[in-house]
Amino acid sequence: MTTTLGRTRRRTLAWVAAITAVLAVALAGILWLVPSRYLPWDTTPFPDVDRTALSAEQVAVVDLLEAEHDAQRPGTFYSEGVDQAWCANFVSWIMREAGMPLSNPNSGHWRIPGVYTLQEYYESVGRFEAAGTGYRPVVGDVVLYDNTSWVGQHTNVVVAVDGDTATTVGGNEMGRIRVHTVDWATDSAVVGFGRLSAA
């Protein structure tokens, strides 16, 4: 009887260990594939941005993004108190505070709460550049992502460019303001860019 109980216990422990190992490998794989902007413990610091070659408008945007990244205010701050997904509200707020307010194509208000409407705005003013056209984003441009990203539509702002990689800062990235790196040439979720200024 004792031997049978001992064998049953060893088998149970072996199964628990095997299942735990499989779950650990699966979790590690998921975390490896997930962009850092969606990891709750990501604490990537704001990048050291060389502002000497930037325009006054770009410097204003970068300075605001850095200040807000440090402040980590709640999303309702950027959405006039409305509790909603706030990545586009954050972009709208940054542009308004930088002296380049956007205009919601539906209401004319400075705040554009939706990513698709944000894209409509940039299209309506001739400042939208679709992904895959050879356009290279610059500091202050807005990146627009579609529903194929694993969290749905999203948007953030470019603060640095290195080759085909952009460093961005965005709101509502796991409920925070975060730094992210995107390879726009290979990230299929990138729809395009809203240019900071007219071409």
Secondary structure, 3 states (H helix, E strand, C coil): CHHHHHHHHHHHHHHHHHHHHHHHHHHHHHHHHCCHHHCCCCCCCCCCCCCCCCCHHHHHHHHHHHHHHHHCCCHHHHCCCCCCCCHHHHHHHHHHHCCCCCCCCCCCCCCCCCHHHHHHHHHHCCCEEECCCCCCCCCCCEEEECCCCCCCCEEEEEEEEECCEEEEEEEEECCEEEEEEEECCCCCCEEEEECCCCC
